[in-house]
Amino acid sequence: MKKPQSKPSYFNFRRLPHGVLVAGDLGGWALLTPAEFKLFSSGKLTKGPGLAKLERAGLISSRLDFDALCADWRDSNDYLERGPGLHILVLTQNCNHGCVYCQAGSGRGASMSPAAARRAVDFAFSAPVEGLTLEFQGGEPLLNWPALKAAALYARSKAAKTGKELALALVSNFSTMTEEKAEFLISNDISVCTSLDGPADLHNANRPFSGGDSHARAVKWIKYFQRRRGGLPPGGPSALLTVTRASLGRAPEIVDEYARLKLPYVFLRPLTPMGQAPKRWGEIGYGPEEFLEFYRAGLNRVLALNRRGVKIKEKTAFLLVKKILGSQDNKYVDLRCPCGAGLGQLAYDCDGGIYTCDEGRMLARDGDNSFRLGGVRDGYARIINSFPVKACALSSSLDLQPACARCAYKAWCGACPAYNSAAQGGFWGSMPSNARCRILTGVFDHIFALLAGKDNLNIFNQWLEN
């Protein structure tokens, strides 16, 4: 019997309407015709454009470039050798908005003292990383301005003494922003991000504000920071949206609102079953297919604007394309394997409690303390070696998830133990019935459908270049 001439290396595959995607564990991939795939899988593909694609992707066992493959994998996963670089300080549970999907805190609640904020900064700086990002959240963090100001100034002072790189960020609804506060943020190089759910009627319906027009306040300060900072990252500002049932069918309008305001990204994110969302799911929720229809319309609108010269990206697609085309860690802790819980980020609640991630902290507010690691007075080694960090690492390792281990998208995806715990009652979850998994699979399907077109591929490459 004649030996196969082009034996495949290990691969997973997925049949798509426009071809068959084959992918290796290290991120190499090729899109083949059904005929090419039949020959490839049997080791009989010996010529043609498909063979060249497979060789470059490291999917032909006899023609592997181990140095190049290992270098790509190392660059994509070097975060595993470091500690958590993202540290989220929840300065207050107080908020003056009544968002229909609130996951952070509304009404009255606890606040972090300036002294506690400085202790959280001290703990963050004990992580063995060269660069740190401290992100101030709430509730509405501007309602605890003394702690925000104290933490920011103290962190800048520690960075100067330790030589560590430091980025500071604020996530705010901007409702209590003043010029004095804005100028402090600018002078201390604190990037700003707000919430913007779309046009005024949609935003205000999703995010009721006791003080009036939430959309107008957000837009006012977006434009202020753009004038003062030139409108470009990293100075910002940027914005996030949350998709509710009211958003469905309005994806092009939402994208156009972001483009109108000259924001660099629109981040089309689904609801998660945390905070107020599960209690109001019948009113504001939807299924995975409903979201995917919305997402496809939104991403297609972004690409149409790009063809007209409008510079805007869709953040989910950008994060995935960065991995798929660029073999780069996208620094988005929710799409890592293992995930960034404890390994890439830590969250600090108002009482000084430390959690694997901000979602784990949110679950604690509803009585699930599975993701609590300890407090700011505990040592770094004790926190990072705690059971929840290890449990998150194991349960988000896709090789240990039966459905994920054979998925063509494994090299670029990531599981979320906090989501699994909220939606399915445990760190591991069940991927075949997991709504997050179904959404991500549909997003990958659409992106690879777009990558089959040269025009879209050029746009995505321009995103990476910029």
PLY file of the C-alpha trace (Angstrom):
ply
format ascii 1.0
element vertex 466
property float x
property float y
property float z
element edge 465
property int vertex1
property int vertex2
end_header
0.00 0.00 0.00
1.28 3.42 -0.95
2.09 5.62 2.03
0.23 8.95 2.37
2.46 11.69 1.01
1.07 14.58 3.05
0.08 13.22 6.42
-1.87 15.79 8.45
-0.65 16.93 11.81
-3.26 17.04 14.57
-6.25 19.18 13.58
-9.88 19.98 14.31
-12.31 20.98 11.61
-15.66 22.67 11.04
-17.78 22.54 7.90
-18.91 26.01 6.88
-21.15 27.10 3.98
-18.13 28.39 2.05
-15.70 25.53 2.76
-14.12 23.45 5.52
-12.04 25.14 8.20
-9.14 23.05 9.51
-7.23 24.36 12.52
-4.38 23.24 14.72
-3.93 23.68 18.44
-1.28 26.38 17.94
-3.53 28.64 15.88
-2.60 27.64 12.34
-5.60 27.32 10.04
-6.68 26.94 6.43
-9.99 27.15 4.64
-10.31 24.27 2.17
-12.80 23.24 -0.46
-14.66 19.98 0.34
-12.55 18.20 -2.28
-9.31 19.51 -0.80
-10.42 18.53 2.69
-11.17 14.96 1.59
-7.67 14.62 0.16
-6.03 16.40 3.13
-7.71 14.30 5.81
-6.62 11.11 4.04
-3.04 12.35 3.54
-3.32 12.48 -0.23
-3.25 16.23 -0.93
0.01 16.63 -2.85
-0.45 19.80 -4.90
-2.49 22.94 -5.36
-3.07 26.16 -3.35
-4.62 24.22 -0.49
-1.36 22.39 0.20
0.59 25.64 0.43
-1.94 27.04 2.92
-1.71 23.90 5.04
2.09 23.99 5.08
2.14 27.62 6.22
-0.40 26.77 8.93
1.69 23.92 10.32
-0.92 21.30 9.42
1.31 18.95 7.38
3.24 16.75 9.82
6.26 16.20 7.59
6.75 19.91 6.88
6.45 21.52 10.28
8.49 24.62 11.05
8.78 24.07 14.79
10.74 27.26 15.41
8.10 29.46 13.79
5.19 27.60 15.39
6.73 27.77 18.85
7.54 31.45 18.43
3.94 32.24 17.49
2.60 30.21 20.42
5.04 31.84 22.83
4.11 35.34 21.69
0.41 34.53 21.99
0.69 32.96 25.45
3.53 34.72 27.21
1.03 36.19 29.70
1.07 32.77 31.40
4.57 33.54 32.70
3.45 36.75 34.34
1.02 37.67 37.11
-2.24 39.59 36.84
-1.78 42.89 35.04
-5.35 44.19 35.27
-6.58 45.30 38.70
-10.17 46.50 39.02
-10.93 48.71 42.02
-14.64 48.96 42.80
-14.75 52.29 44.59
-18.44 52.32 45.47
-21.68 50.42 45.10
-23.59 53.70 44.91
-25.04 54.75 41.57
-27.52 57.34 40.30
-28.66 55.24 37.33
-31.24 52.46 37.33
-30.02 50.40 34.38
-32.37 47.57 33.45
-29.45 45.10 33.38
-27.44 46.53 36.29
-24.52 44.30 37.21
-22.48 46.74 39.26
-24.63 48.35 41.91
-27.43 50.89 42.00
-28.95 52.93 44.77
-27.05 53.13 48.05
-24.31 50.81 49.19
-20.79 50.57 50.57
-17.88 52.73 49.44
-14.12 52.19 49.61
-12.19 54.53 51.89
-9.09 56.32 50.55
-6.98 54.24 52.92
-8.51 51.00 51.62
-7.97 52.19 48.05
-4.27 52.74 48.77
-4.02 49.24 50.29
-5.54 47.82 47.10
-2.93 49.74 45.09
-0.17 48.32 47.31
-1.45 44.81 46.69
-1.67 45.37 42.92
1.94 46.54 42.86
3.01 43.35 44.64
2.11 41.36 41.51
5.32 40.29 39.68
4.53 42.13 36.45
6.38 44.93 34.69
3.20 46.77 33.73
-0.08 47.33 35.57
-3.49 48.66 34.62
-5.65 49.96 37.46
-9.27 50.40 36.45
-11.68 52.36 38.64
-15.26 51.08 38.59
-18.48 51.18 40.59
-21.45 51.64 40.96
-20.54 55.05 39.73
-16.91 55.66 40.76
-17.16 59.44 40.46
-19.51 59.33 43.47
-16.44 58.40 45.53
-14.08 61.04 44.19
-11.83 61.15 47.31
-10.93 57.46 46.96
-10.45 57.73 43.19
-8.15 60.73 43.53
-6.18 59.17 46.40
-5.71 55.87 44.56
-4.65 57.54 41.31
-2.06 59.82 42.91
-0.72 57.06 45.13
-0.41 54.67 42.17
1.50 57.26 40.14
3.85 57.77 43.07
4.47 54.01 43.45
5.07 53.63 39.72
7.73 56.33 39.85
9.44 54.59 42.77
9.21 51.03 41.46
9.81 51.70 37.77
6.73 49.74 36.79
4.70 50.85 33.81
1.26 52.05 34.90
-1.97 52.69 33.03
-4.96 54.18 34.83
-8.52 53.86 33.55
-11.96 55.01 34.63
-15.32 53.45 33.71
-18.04 56.01 34.42
-21.51 57.05 33.29
-20.18 60.66 33.29
-23.36 61.94 34.98
-21.47 63.72 37.79
-18.44 64.72 35.73
-17.23 68.32 36.11
-14.49 70.22 34.33
-12.38 70.09 37.48
-12.63 66.30 37.61
-12.11 65.97 33.86
-8.95 68.06 34.00
-7.61 65.98 36.88
-8.17 62.84 34.79
-6.44 64.40 31.79
-3.48 65.75 33.74
-2.94 62.37 35.38
-3.28 60.45 32.10
-6.35 58.47 33.17
-8.19 57.03 30.19
-11.97 57.18 30.30
-14.72 54.86 29.13
-18.45 55.37 29.41
-21.62 53.48 28.55
-23.45 54.22 25.33
-26.22 51.83 24.36
-27.05 53.60 21.09
-29.30 56.48 20.01
-30.84 58.63 22.76
-34.20 56.84 22.99
-32.60 53.39 23.32
-29.85 54.51 25.68
-32.24 56.34 28.00
-34.67 53.40 28.04
-31.87 50.99 29.02
-30.18 53.40 31.42
-32.72 55.55 33.30
-31.07 58.45 35.13
-32.61 60.16 38.14
-31.02 63.44 37.05
-32.45 63.62 33.54
-31.08 62.69 30.12
-28.37 60.04 30.53
-27.52 60.02 26.82
-26.99 63.79 26.67
-24.64 63.69 29.67
-22.58 60.87 28.17
-22.33 62.57 24.76
-21.39 65.91 26.31
-18.35 64.47 28.06
-17.37 62.20 25.18
-17.04 65.34 23.07
-15.22 67.19 25.86
-12.52 64.52 26.16
-12.25 64.28 22.39
-11.58 68.02 22.17
-9.03 67.90 24.96
-7.28 64.70 23.90
-7.56 64.72 20.15
-10.18 61.98 20.08
-7.75 59.08 19.64
-6.76 56.19 21.92
-5.13 55.76 24.36
-6.43 59.10 25.61
-9.93 58.15 24.63
-12.65 58.35 25.29
-14.19 54.98 24.49
-17.65 53.56 25.16
-19.34 50.25 25.86
-22.84 49.08 25.08
-24.98 46.29 26.45
-27.49 44.70 24.10
-31.01 44.25 25.45
-34.15 43.02 23.72
-34.88 46.64 22.86
-31.59 46.76 20.90
-32.48 43.88 18.57
-33.16 45.04 15.04
-31.32 48.30 15.63
-27.71 47.24 15.12
-27.06 49.57 12.14
-28.46 52.54 14.10
-26.26 51.73 17.07
-23.15 51.44 14.92
-24.04 54.71 13.18
-24.34 56.45 16.56
-20.82 55.35 17.47
-19.56 56.47 14.07
-21.35 59.81 14.41
-19.54 60.43 17.66
-16.23 59.38 16.08
-15.64 56.63 18.62
-12.89 54.18 17.61
-14.77 51.01 18.54
-18.26 49.65 18.96
-18.32 46.59 21.24
-21.37 44.45 20.47
-21.75 42.52 23.74
-24.59 40.23 24.84
-26.27 40.31 28.21
-24.85 38.06 30.91
-27.04 36.34 33.54
-25.73 38.42 36.45
-27.03 41.30 38.53
-30.51 42.45 37.59
-30.56 40.71 34.20
-31.75 37.25 35.35
-34.64 38.82 37.27
-35.82 40.70 34.16
-34.79 38.20 31.48
-38.33 37.79 30.15
-38.42 41.54 29.54
-34.89 42.32 28.35
-33.32 38.97 27.44
-33.07 36.93 24.23
-31.63 33.72 22.85
-28.23 33.13 21.21
-29.63 33.13 17.67
-31.39 36.44 18.25
-28.14 37.99 19.40
-26.20 36.50 16.50
-28.62 38.03 14.01
-28.03 41.37 15.72
-24.25 40.84 15.76
-23.99 39.94 12.09
-25.98 43.03 11.13
-23.79 45.22 13.34
-20.46 43.86 12.10
-21.64 44.06 8.49
-22.53 47.71 9.06
-19.08 48.40 10.52
-17.44 46.86 7.45
-19.70 48.86 5.14
-18.63 52.07 6.90
-14.98 51.04 6.56
-15.44 50.72 2.81
-16.65 54.32 2.80
-13.56 55.47 4.66
-15.06 55.66 8.17
-12.51 54.46 10.72
-14.37 52.32 13.23
-13.81 48.76 14.45
-16.11 46.19 16.08
-14.26 45.17 19.22
-15.18 41.46 19.40
-14.17 40.91 15.78
-10.97 42.91 16.31
-9.99 40.83 19.36
-10.58 37.57 17.49
-8.93 38.68 14.25
-5.91 39.79 16.25
-5.46 36.16 17.27
-6.57 34.54 14.01
-4.50 36.67 11.64
-1.88 38.15 13.94
-1.09 35.30 16.36
-1.16 37.94 19.11
-2.49 37.83 22.64
-5.40 40.24 22.50
-5.05 41.02 26.24
-8.78 40.38 26.65
-8.89 38.09 29.66
-12.28 36.54 28.75
-10.80 35.01 25.58
-7.74 33.29 26.96
-7.03 29.64 27.71
-6.87 29.34 30.62
-8.95 32.43 31.23
-7.66 35.53 32.97
-9.44 34.92 36.28
-6.70 35.42 38.87
-3.99 34.87 36.26
-4.69 38.03 34.26
-6.88 40.15 36.50
-7.98 40.67 40.07
-10.99 42.63 41.33
-11.12 44.50 44.65
-14.47 45.18 46.30
-15.27 48.09 48.58
-14.45 46.07 51.70
-10.99 45.13 50.43
-12.06 41.66 49.36
-10.18 40.26 46.36
-11.87 38.21 43.64
-10.64 36.29 40.62
-12.42 38.72 38.31
-15.06 41.42 38.24
-17.75 38.90 37.30
-16.80 36.79 40.32
-17.18 39.89 42.48
-20.63 40.51 40.98
-21.71 36.97 41.87
-20.63 37.53 45.47
-23.22 40.32 45.72
-25.86 37.66 45.07
-24.43 35.34 47.71
-21.99 33.21 45.67
-18.54 33.62 47.23
-16.89 30.90 45.13
-14.60 33.43 43.46
-13.42 35.27 46.59
-9.67 34.81 47.19
-9.12 36.75 50.40
-8.39 40.38 51.17
-5.86 43.13 50.56
-4.14 42.37 53.88
-3.28 38.85 52.68
0.01 38.23 50.92
0.24 37.93 47.15
1.42 34.30 47.25
-1.53 33.26 49.39
-4.01 34.95 47.05
-2.56 33.70 43.78
-2.25 30.12 45.10
-5.78 30.01 46.44
-8.27 27.33 45.41
-10.51 29.56 43.24
-7.57 30.64 41.04
-6.63 27.00 40.46
-10.25 25.97 39.90
-10.71 28.73 37.31
-7.51 27.73 35.51
-8.56 24.09 35.33
-12.16 24.67 34.34
-11.23 27.20 31.63
-8.54 25.01 30.08
-10.19 24.06 26.80
-8.23 20.81 26.49
-10.10 19.66 29.61
-13.51 20.73 28.31
-14.79 17.73 26.31
-16.69 19.75 23.70
-14.01 22.44 23.44
-11.13 19.98 22.99
-12.46 19.00 19.56
-13.63 22.46 18.47
-12.05 24.09 15.43
-12.10 27.44 17.26
-10.24 26.22 20.35
-7.00 28.07 19.58
-8.69 31.48 19.73
-11.52 31.00 22.23
-11.92 30.98 26.00
-14.33 29.70 28.64
-15.60 31.82 31.55
-16.06 29.99 34.88
-17.99 32.93 36.37
-20.47 32.88 33.47
-20.75 29.09 33.77
-21.41 29.39 37.48
-24.12 32.00 36.97
-25.80 30.30 34.02
-25.27 26.62 34.73
-24.40 26.29 38.41
-20.72 25.37 38.30
-17.24 26.41 37.15
-17.20 23.83 34.34
-20.62 24.46 32.84
-21.88 22.35 29.95
-20.73 23.66 26.60
-23.32 21.91 24.37
-26.09 23.91 26.09
-24.03 26.96 27.04
-25.42 30.18 25.53
-22.05 31.95 25.66
-20.47 29.07 23.73
-23.23 29.13 21.13
-22.82 32.88 20.66
-19.03 32.68 20.31
-19.34 29.78 17.85
-21.73 31.84 15.74
-19.43 34.86 15.88
-16.48 32.73 14.74
-18.61 31.28 11.93
-19.42 34.77 10.68
-15.85 36.04 10.93
-14.48 33.10 8.96
-17.21 33.62 6.38
-16.00 37.20 6.04
-12.34 36.14 5.89
-13.17 34.15 2.76
-13.66 37.50 0.96
-10.54 39.44 -0.08
-12.20 42.82 0.56
-13.04 41.93 4.17
-9.60 40.40 4.70
-8.01 43.68 3.62
-10.14 45.61 6.11
-9.23 43.27 8.96
-5.54 43.55 8.11
-5.88 47.34 8.16
-7.36 47.05 11.65
-4.26 45.18 12.78
-1.90 47.63 11.11
-3.60 50.55 12.85
0 1
1 2
2 3
3 4
4 5
5 6
6 7
7 8
8 9
9 10
10 11
11 12
12 13
13 14
14 15
15 16
16 17
17 18
18 19
19 20
20 21
21 22
22 23
23 24
24 25
25 26
26 27
27 28
28 29
29 30
30 31
31 32
32 33
33 34
34 35
35 36
36 37
37 38
38 39
39 40
40 41
41 42
42 43
43 44
44 45
45 46
46 47
47 48
48 49
49 50
50 51
51 52
52 53
53 54
54 55
55 56
56 57
57 58
58 59
59 60
60 61
61 62
62 63
63 64
64 65
65 66
66 67
67 68
68 69
69 70
70 71
71 72
72 73
73 74
74 75
75 76
76 77
77 78
78 79
79 80
80 81
81 82
82 83
83 84
84 85
85 86
86 87
87 88
88 89
89 90
90 91
91 92
92 93
93 94
94 95
95 96
96 97
97 98
98 99
99 100
100 101
101 102
102 103
103 104
104 105
105 106
106 107
107 108
108 109
109 110
110 111
111 112
112 113
113 114
114 115
115 116
116 117
117 118
118 119
119 120
120 121
121 122
122 123
123 124
124 125
125 126
126 127
127 128
128 129
129 130
130 131
131 132
132 133
133 134
134 135
135 136
136 137
137 138
138 139
139 140
140 141
141 142
142 143
143 144
144 145
145 146
146 147
147 148
148 149
149 150
150 151
151 152
152 153
153 154
154 155
155 156
156 157
157 158
158 159
159 160
160 161
161 162
162 163
163 164
164 165
165 166
166 167
167 168
168 169
169 170
170 171
171 172
172 173
173 174
174 175
175 176
176 177
177 178
178 179
179 180
180 181
181 182
182 183
183 184
184 185
185 186
186 187
187 188
188 189
189 190
190 191
191 192
192 193
193 194
194 195
195 196
196 197
197 198
198 199
199 200
200 201
201 202
202 203
203 204
204 205
205 206
206 207
207 208
208 209
209 210
210 211
211 212
212 213
213 214
214 215
215 216
216 217
217 218
218 219
219 220
220 221
221 222
222 223
223 224
224 225
225 226
226 227
227 228
228 229
229 230
230 231
231 232
232 233
233 234
234 235
235 236
236 237
237 238
238 239
239 240
240 241
241 242
242 243
243 244
244 245
245 246
246 247
247 248
248 249
249 250
250 251
251 252
252 253
253 254
254 255
255 256
256 257
257 258
258 259
259 260
260 261
261 262
262 263
263 264
264 265
265 266
266 267
267 268
268 269
269 270
270 271
271 272
272 273
273 274
274 275
275 276
276 277
277 278
278 279
279 280
280 281
281 282
282 283
283 284
284 285
285 286
286 287
287 288
288 289
289 290
290 291
291 292
292 293
293 294
294 295
295 296
296 297
297 298
298 299
299 300
300 301
301 302
302 303
303 304
304 305
305 306
306 307
307 308
308 309
309 310
310 311
311 312
312 313
313 314
314 315
315 316
316 317
317 318
318 319
319 320
320 321
321 322
322 323
323 324
324 325
325 326
326 327
327 328
328 329
329 330
330 331
331 332
332 333
333 334
334 335
335 336
336 337
337 338
338 339
339 340
340 341
341 342
342 343
343 344
344 345
345 346
346 347
347 348
348 349
349 350
350 351
351 352
352 353
353 354
354 355
355 356
356 357
357 358
358 359
359 360
360 361
361 362
362 363
363 364
364 365
365 366
366 367
367 368
368 369
369 370
370 371
371 372
372 373
373 374
374 375
375 376
376 377
377 378
378 379
379 380
380 381
381 382
382 383
383 384
384 385
385 386
386 387
387 388
388 389
389 390
390 391
391 392
392 393
393 394
394 395
395 396
396 397
397 398
398 399
399 400
400 401
401 402
402 403
403 404
404 405
405 406
406 407
407 408
408 409
409 410
410 411
411 412
412 413
413 414
414 415
415 416
416 417
417 418
418 419
419 420
420 421
421 422
422 423
423 424
424 425
425 426
426 427
427 428
428 429
429 430
430 431
431 432
432 433
433 434
434 435
435 436
436 437
437 438
438 439
439 440
440 441
441 442
442 443
443 444
444 445
445 446
446 447
447 448
448 449
449 450
450 451
451 452
452 453
453 454
454 455
455 456
456 457
457 458
458 459
459 460
460 461
461 462
462 463
463 464
464 465
